[in-house]
């Protein structure tokens, strides 16, 4: 009787696909094309990084890796598509920090849990943002900016990529750390935010380095610092905010790969090894350089720790600031 129950249990497990965790099954992986869901539009920074990685993965894994760009809803659509996919290694998400650690906290009903609904594979890259001001503003360092802003509470205006963007939240984090109050002027993207800061309609902008670097080199904006934990290879002489008087301050865009929850460990390990090799090629390094990013490949455990820390960090800022999309 007990033997019969075991056989029945095994049949049920097979029917619901639980045999996917069988190590012998994972040894044949992959046997069909892999879908790489990219959180963002075609031609965006994440897409530009993901495409050469997908091509290299296709070569090394012997199966086509199809790039599936999913823009919209603050990249929630990409996260939702991955969270609901089968945990069989044939759906991989190339996410940004917004996909997992920001956008889910901006809506009343979360479409997925950023920690529980995904299996971390690897971090690919990180990039700090740039703090820049209109040259007419009498501040040449972060320290001088803080002193100036404290002397003019609520008078300086800062531009952002839009309400709830990493640009917006980073400036909110900066304001809190510095003990200053500024007026938020949201735009539809970093380029508009940068141009209105050049024009003097706003005095400060914190956004992606590639968006600002040409204006800084043309002296139409003055760069004060970068927000990452280390200096940017794009502007190595520019200090970090932490070096400039706010120890511990850090905010970075990051790009990382995830699978749906319950993806077998053997599959995750194979994807990690393949992504590690695919990320370290000339085309990816060039794409990262254009984004002002560093190649920062880490394993599943460290990526999981990063997601937990950043999700908690930005959820707190969003909640306390009353920021939300709906």
C-alpha positions in Angstrom: 0.0 0.0 0.0 2.8 2.4 0.9 4.6 1.5 -2.3 1.4 2.4 -4.2 1.2 5.8 -2.5 4.8 6.6 -3.4 4.0 5.8 -7.0 0.9 8.0 -7.0 2.9 10.8 -5.4 5.6 10.5 -8.0 2.9 10.6 -10.8 1.4 13.8 -9.3 4.8 15.5 -9.1 5.5 14.6 -12.7 2.2 16.0 -13.8 2.8 19.4 -12.2 6.4 19.6 -13.5 8.1 19.2 -10.2 10.6 16.9 -11.8 12.2 20.0 -13.2 14.4 20.1 -10.0 15.8 16.7 -10.9 19.6 17.2 -11.5 19.6 14.7 -14.4 17.0 16.9 -16.2 19.1 20.0 -15.7 22.1 18.3 -17.4 20.3 18.4 -20.7 19.5 22.2 -20.4 18.9 24.0 -22.7 17.0 22.1 -25.3 15.0 25.0 -26.7 15.3 28.8 -27.1 15.7 31.0 -24.0 13.6 34.2 -23.7 15.6 37.1 -22.2 13.0 39.7 -21.0 14.6 43.1 -20.9 13.0 45.6 -18.5 12.9 48.7 -20.7 12.3 49.9 -24.3 14.3 48.8 -27.4 17.3 51.0 -27.7 17.3 51.9 -24.0 20.4 51.4 -21.8 19.3 48.0 -20.5 18.5 46.8 -24.1 21.9 48.0 -25.4 23.7 46.0 -22.7 21.4 42.9 -23.0 21.7 42.4 -26.8 25.4 41.5 -27.0 25.0 39.4 -23.9 22.1 37.5 -25.6 24.2 37.0 -28.7 27.1 35.6 -26.7 24.8 33.3 -24.7 23.3 32.0 -27.9 26.8 31.0 -29.1 27.9 29.4 -25.8 24.7 27.6 -24.9 23.9 26.3 -28.4 20.3 27.7 -28.3 18.9 31.0 -29.5 18.4 33.6 -26.8 15.5 35.8 -27.9 15.5 39.4 -26.5 12.0 40.4 -25.5 11.8 44.2 -24.6 9.1 45.0 -22.1 8.7 48.7 -21.4 5.9 50.4 -19.5 4.5 50.8 -16.0 7.9 51.6 -14.6 9.2 48.3 -16.0 6.6 46.4 -13.8 5.4 44.6 -17.0 8.8 43.0 -17.4 8.9 41.9 -13.8 5.4 40.6 -13.9 6.0 38.5 -17.1 9.0 36.9 -15.4 7.4 36.3 -12.0 4.6 34.4 -13.8 6.8 32.3 -16.0 7.7 28.6 -15.5 10.8 28.1 -13.4 12.5 26.0 -16.0 15.4 28.2 -17.1 13.8 29.3 -20.3 12.8 32.7 -19.1 15.5 35.1 -17.8 14.9 38.7 -16.8 17.5 41.5 -17.4 16.3 44.0 -14.8 17.3 47.4 -13.5 17.0 48.6 -9.9 13.6 50.1 -10.8 12.1 46.8 -11.8 12.6 45.1 -8.4 13.5 47.8 -5.8 11.5 50.9 -6.8 8.5 50.4 -9.1 6.8 47.7 -7.0 6.7 50.2 -4.1 5.1 53.0 -6.1 1.8 51.2 -6.6 -0.9 50.2 -4.1 -1.1 46.6 -5.2 2.3 45.1 -5.9 2.2 42.8 -8.9 5.1 40.7 -7.5 7.3 40.5 -4.4 10.8 41.7 -5.4 12.5 39.3 -3.0 10.3 36.2 -2.9 9.1 36.0 -6.5 12.5 35.9 -8.2 15.7 33.8 -8.2 18.8 36.0 -8.4 21.4 34.9 -11.0 24.0 37.6 -11.3 24.6 41.3 -11.0 26.1 42.5 -14.3 26.9 46.2 -13.8 26.5 49.3 -11.6 26.5 53.0 -12.4 26.3 56.0 -10.1 24.4 59.0 -11.2 25.9 62.5 -11.6 25.1 65.6 -9.5 25.2 68.7 -11.7 24.2 72.3 -11.3 23.6 75.3 -13.5 27.0 77.2 -13.7 25.3 80.4 -12.4 24.7 78.7 -9.1 27.5 79.7 -6.7 28.4 76.2 -5.7 31.4 74.3 -6.9 31.3 71.4 -4.4 28.7 69.3 -2.7 29.6 71.1 0.6 29.0 74.5 -1.0 25.7 73.3 -2.5 24.5 72.1 0.9 25.4 75.4 2.6 23.7 77.3 -0.2 20.5 75.2 0.0 20.3 75.5 3.7 20.5 79.3 3.4 17.7 79.2 0.9 15.2 76.6 2.1 12.6 75.7 -0.5 14.0 78.1 -3.1 16.3 75.9 -5.2 14.5 73.8 -7.8 15.8 70.4 -8.9 14.9 68.5 -12.1 14.3 64.8 -12.3 13.5 62.1 -14.9 10.0 61.9 -13.5 8.1 61.3 -10.3 9.2 58.0 -8.8 12.3 57.7 -11.0 15.7 56.8 -9.6 16.7 60.4 -10.4 13.9 61.7 -8.2 14.5 59.3 -5.3 18.2 59.8 -5.3 17.7 63.6 -5.0 15.2 63.0 -2.2 17.7 60.8 -0.4 20.4 63.5 -0.9 18.1 66.2 0.5 17.4 64.1 3.6 21.0 63.3 4.1 22.1 66.9 3.7 19.2 68.3 5.7 18.0 70.6 2.9 14.6 71.3 1.3 14.3 71.9 -2.5 11.4 72.1 -5.0 10.9 69.1 -7.3 10.3 69.7 -11.0 9.6 66.3 -12.7 10.2 65.8 -16.5 9.6 63.0 -18.9 13.1 61.8 -19.1 16.6 62.9 -18.2 17.3 64.8 -21.4 14.5 67.3 -20.7 15.6 67.6 -17.1 19.2 68.3 -18.2 18.2 70.9 -20.7 16.0 72.9 -18.3 18.8 72.9 -15.8 21.1 74.2 -18.6 18.5 76.9 -19.3 18.3 77.9 -15.6 14.7 76.9 -15.1 16.0 74.5 -12.5 19.3 74.8 -10.6 20.2 71.1 -10.0 19.8 67.8 -11.7 20.8 64.3 -10.6 20.6 61.8 -13.4 22.6 59.3 -15.5 26.1 60.3 -16.4 25.7 59.8 -20.2 22.8 62.2 -20.1 24.9 65.0 -18.6 28.4 64.4 -19.6 28.3 66.3 -22.9 26.8 69.4 -21.2 29.4 69.2 -18.5 32.3 69.1 -21.0 30.8 72.0 -22.8 30.6 74.0 -19.5 26.8 74.3 -19.8 26.5 72.4 -16.5 28.9 72.0 -13.6 29.4 68.5 -12.3 29.8 68.3 -8.5 29.9 64.5 -7.7 28.7 61.0 -8.5 26.3 59.2 -6.3 27.8 55.7 -6.5 30.0 54.0 -3.9 33.1 54.6 -6.1 34.1 57.1 -8.8 33.0 56.6 -12.4 35.4 55.5 -15.0 33.8 58.1 -17.3 34.9 60.9 -15.0 37.5 59.6 -12.6 38.4 63.0 -11.2 34.9 63.6 -10.0 34.5 62.7 -6.3 31.6 60.7 -4.9 29.0 62.3 -2.7 30.3 60.2 0.2 33.8 61.6 -0.3 32.3 65.1 -0.5 30.9 65.3 3.0 28.1 62.8 3.3 29.7 59.5 4.4 27.8 56.4 3.5 25.7 58.1 0.8 25.2 55.8 -2.1 22.7 55.4 -5.0 23.4 53.5 -8.1 21.6 52.2 -11.2 22.2 48.5 -11.6 21.6 45.8 -14.2 21.1 42.2 -13.2 19.7 38.9 -14.3 17.0 37.0 -12.5 14.9 33.8 -13.1 11.4 33.0 -11.7 11.3 31.7 -8.2 12.0 27.9 -7.7 14.2 27.7 -10.7 16.5 24.7 -10.1 19.9 25.5 -8.5 21.8 23.6 -11.2 20.1 25.8 -13.9 20.9 29.0 -12.0 24.5 28.0 -11.6 24.8 27.3 -15.3 23.2 30.6 -16.2 25.5 32.4 -13.8 28.6 30.9 -15.4 27.4 31.6 -18.9 26.4 35.2 -18.1 29.7 35.8 -16.3 31.5 34.9 -19.6 29.0 36.8 -21.8 29.2 40.0 -19.8 33.0 40.2 -20.1 33.3 40.8 -23.8 34.3 43.9 -25.7 30.8 44.7 -27.0 29.3 44.6 -23.5 32.2 46.6 -22.0 31.7 49.3 -24.7 28.0 49.4 -23.9 28.7 49.7 -20.2 31.2 52.5 -20.8 28.6 54.4 -22.8 26.2 54.1 -19.9 28.9 55.3 -17.4 28.7 51.8 -15.8 31.2 49.4 -14.4 31.2 45.7 -15.1 30.4 44.2 -11.7 29.6 40.5 -12.0 28.6 38.9 -8.7 26.9 35.6 -7.8 23.3 34.8 -6.8 23.8 35.2 -3.1 25.3 38.7 -3.3 22.7 39.8 -5.8 20.0 38.6 -3.5 21.5 40.6 -0.6 21.6 43.7 -2.8 18.0 43.3 -3.8 16.9 43.0 -0.1 18.9 46.0 0.9 17.9 48.3 -2.0 14.3 47.3 -1.8 14.1 48.1 1.9 16.0 51.4 1.3 13.8 52.7 -1.4 10.6 51.5 0.0 11.3 53.5 3.1 12.1 56.7 1.1 8.9 56.2 -1.0 6.7 55.6 2.0 8.0 58.4 4.1 8.0 60.9 1.2 4.5 60.0 0.1 5.8 59.3 -3.5 3.6 57.2 -5.7 2.3 56.6 -9.2 -1.2 55.7 -8.3 
